[in-house]
Amino acid sequence: MSDAYKAAGVDIDAGEDVVRGIKGAVASTTRPEVVGGLGGFGGLFALGSKYRDPILVSGTDGVGTKLLVAQRIGHHRTIGIDLVAMCVNDIAVCGAEPLFFLDYFATGKLTPDVTVQVVEGIADGCRQAGCALIGGETAEMPGMYSPGHYDLAGFSVGIVERDELIDGSTITPGDVLVGLASSGVHSNGYSLVRHIVDGLDWDQEHGLGRPLSEVLLEPTVIYVKAMRELAAKGFVHVTGGGFYENIPRILPDGLGVTVEKGSWEVPGIFDLLAREGDLSERDLYRTFNMGIGMIAVMAPADAPADATVIGHVTSDEGVTLT
């Protein structure tokens, strides 16, 4: 049976090689609440009795066409960090502590070395977020994907006490926007990025201080631990839709924000994209994070002394850049 399946394009032995190759990485993410280990049909996680009135928070996401950058370059170690970041940053916005993570890896022909690299990156991301990698799925589907291509999806679950939920409802005019720096493009807008840089030499620096390929693959920052240190009324994960689409999601009806563009350092990759792609300011701030990957909305008195304040809340709806 296994030989026939292999002849049809599915290599069970390769799948077993992957499981063996990722055991150490998965084990490195464990938490005391994890029940059992790798290899079961379901991941088990015991909440225990330390919570008073808990709310579970779930999130799922992918990495988008940044995957094509990793596959073109042949470097797969950091894309897993991106996958975790896109999920855990989202659930942390409401004050949740990420508890556990699951991944889905799909490809036409399984290459164990590549898959292990990806999962090692996922484990790295889980360690950064403090959550356990308790399960996942590796799917080999001949004919579904082009040679050398794979797709990823991630699923995260977190927890927050009901009375500690952060939902933006207490935001008022005069509150400040504290920006947390991004590491670069992060994991959104890559369809436009690839369109712009496709004709450039990715081995050259183009004024960025290191090869363009390295800049494009810089992993998304995981903000979970930094967010816990801020007394925020609301958080904004700046992903697809940039400033214009994401900031209003956390604001009460009738409120808006003014963002002061010169109040933080914009990474050089965005200057390159603007120049090579002839992008307007609205294109840039509606597509990319422009150097700010997470925004905390908080009372001025609660902002840390060394905070990067990038704007404030107003009584006029919309996002205004000055």
N, C-alpha and C positions, 0 to 999 in steps of 0.2 A: 504493500500500500504506500509506504513512504517513498519508494523508488518511483512509483507511478505519479505520485503527487509532485515529486521533484522534476520529473519529466514534463509536467504541466506548468512548471515555473515556480513552485513553492518549495523551499528548502527547509524542512523541519529542523535539520541538524544546525543550520545557520541560526535559526531562532533560539535553539538551546545554547549556542555559543554566546548569543547576546545576553541571555539570562545569566550565564556564568560570568560574563564580563562586567555586568553592572551590579552584581551583588554587593561589592564593597562600597560603591558609590551610594547605593540605596541605604545601606546600613548606616552610613555616616550621617544621615538626616534624621535618625530615629528620635522620638520623644518618649517620655515615660508612659504616655497614654496609648501608644501603639500596641496592639495585641497581635501576636503572631509575626510572621515574616513574609518575605517575598515568595511567591509561588502559589498562593491560594487563589480561589476564584473571586474573592472580594477582599478589599482592604479593611481591616478592623481598627477602630479607634474608640477608646472609652473616655467619655467626658468626665466621669467622676462626679463628686458632689461639691466641688469648690465654687460653683456658680450659683447665684441667687435667682436671677430671672433672665437666663441667657437667650439670645437670639442668634441663630445660625445664619451666616452670610455666605453666599456662594457666588462664584464667578467663573467664566470660561472665556478663553480668547486664543488667538494664534499669534503668529509672527508676521503674517502677510508675505509680501514679495521680497522682504529682506532675506527670506530663505534662498531666493535665487542668487543673491549676492554670495551667501555662504557656499552654495553649490558651485558657482562659477569660480570662486577663489580656491575651493577645496579645503576650507577651514571650517570645522563644524563644532568646535569646542565651546564657543560662547553663545551660540544661537539658543541653547537651552536656558541660559540665564535670561535672555529676552523673553522666552516663553513664560517662565515663572514670574518675571517682573510685570508683564502685562496683566496677569491675573491677580497677583497679590496686592499690587498697588491699587487696583480697582476696589477690592474688598476692604482695604485698609482705610479708604476714604471715609467710610462711615464709622471708623473707630474700631473695626474688627481686628482681632489677632488671628493671623493665618494659622490654622491647625494642621491641615494636611493638603497634599497635592497629588493629582494623578495626571498622567500624560498619555497621549495617543500619537503614535508614530506610524505613518503609512508610506509604503514605497512599492515600486514595481518589482524590484529584486533586492533582497536583503543583503547588505554588506555589513557584516558584524562590526568591523572596526569603526565605520561611520556612525552606526547606531549607538555604539558604546560611547563614542565621543559626545554625541548629542545628549545622552542620558547623564553622562558625567557633568555636563554643563547644567542640566536640570537640577541635579543634586547640589551643585554649587549654589545655584539660585535658591534652593530650598534652605540650605544652611544659612545663607544671608538673611532670609526672611524668617528663620526660626521655625519652619514648618517641616513636617515629615513627608517624604515621598513614599506613600503607602501602596501604590499600585500603578498600573498602566497597561497599555496594549500595544503590541507591535504587529502590524498587519502587512503581509506581503501579498500584493495583488497584481499579478502579471498582466500587462496590457493597460493598466489604469494610469501609470505614470511613465514619463519619458525616462530613458536610462540615466541614472545618476541623480534623479529627482526624488524628493520625499516631501511629505507634508507633516505638520505638527499641530496639535491642539492641546491645550492645557485646561485643567479644571481644579479650582481651589475652593476650600471651605474654611471659614473662619468663625469666630465667636465674639460677641460683644454683649455686655450686660445692657438690658433695656434702658436703664436710666443713664447709661454712658454713651448711647447712640449719638453719633454726630450727623446731623441732617441739614444744617444750614438755616434752620428755622429761626434762630436767634440773631442772625446777621442783621446789622442796622447800618444806616449811612454813617460814614466816618470810620468804620472798621478798615483795617489796612490789609493789603495783600502782601504776604511774605513769600518770596520766591525761593524754591529749592532748585539748585542748578542741575541741569541735565548734563549727560556725558556727550551729547551730540544729537544726532537725528533720532535716536532711540529706535522705535519699531513701527513707525507709521509714516506714510507719505512716500514709501519706497517705489511705488509705481512711477511717481513723478521723478524721484531721485534717479532711478535707473534710466529713465528717458533722457534726463539731462546729461548724465555722466557717461552714457554708453560709449560715446566716441572718444573719451579721454583715456589716457594711459593710466591705469589704476596702480601701476608700480611707481609712478612719479608722485612727488609731494604736492605740487600745485600750490605752494605757499602755505601748506598746512602743518609743516614740521615733521611729517611722517607720511608714508605712502597712503594714497587715497584709499586703497583697499582696507587698510587698518582702520582708518577713520570711519568708513562705511560700516564696518563690522563691530565697532565699539558697542558693548552691550548696554542695554537699558539699566539705569540706576534703580535699585530696589530701595524704596524710601521707608519701608515699614518701621524700622527702628528710629529713624530721625523723626518720623511723624509722632511717635509716642511721647516725644519730649516737648511737643508744642501744645499749648492750650488753645486749640483752634475751635472756632464755631463751625467751620466747614473746610473741606479740602477739595481741590480740583486736580485730577490727574490729566495733564495736558497731553492728549494723544490725537487721534484723527479728528479734524475739525479745529485744531489749534485753540487759540484764545477765544475766537468769536463764537464757537459752538460749545466749548466745554465750560467756560466760566458761568454762563447763565444757568447751567443745570443745577447749581448749588444755591442760587440766589432766591430769596422770597420774591413773590410777585411785586412788580413796581420798582424794583431796585436794579441798578446797573453798576458798572465799575469804570474808573479811569485808570489806564495803565500808562506809566511813564517809561517810554522805550529806552531812554539812556541810563536807566537806573541799575542795569546789570550788564555783564559782558556777554556778548553774543559770539558763540564759537565760530571760527573761520569757515567751517563747512557751509554755513548758511550764506555767507558772503559769496562763496564759490557758486552755490546753487542759484543765488539771485543773479549773479553776473552771467553765468553760462546759460541759464534758462530764461533770462530776461523777465524775471518774475516781479510782479508788483508787490507793494507792501502788503496789500490785502491777501494776495496769494500766499505770501510767506506766513503771515500770522493766522491764516485760516487753515493752513495745511500742517505746519510744523510747530514744534515747541519753542523754537528760537532761543534755546538755552535755558528755559525754565520748564522742568519736567513735572513739578508739583507746586501747587499754590496753596498756602494756608491762609484762610480768612480769619482774622482775630482782632480783638480789641487792641488799640494802640498800646495800652499799658501792659498787655500780655506779650507783646513782641519782644524777643530777646534783644539785648543791646547790640549784638553783632548781626542781627537779621538783615537780609536784603529786602527792603521794602520797595515793591515795584508799582504800587498804586493804592487806590482806596475805593471804598464802596460809596456810591452816590444814590440820590433819590431819582435819578433819570435812568430809565431802562436802556439796556444795550451796553456794548463794550466800546469805549472810546480810547484810542491810542493817541498820546500827545508826545 
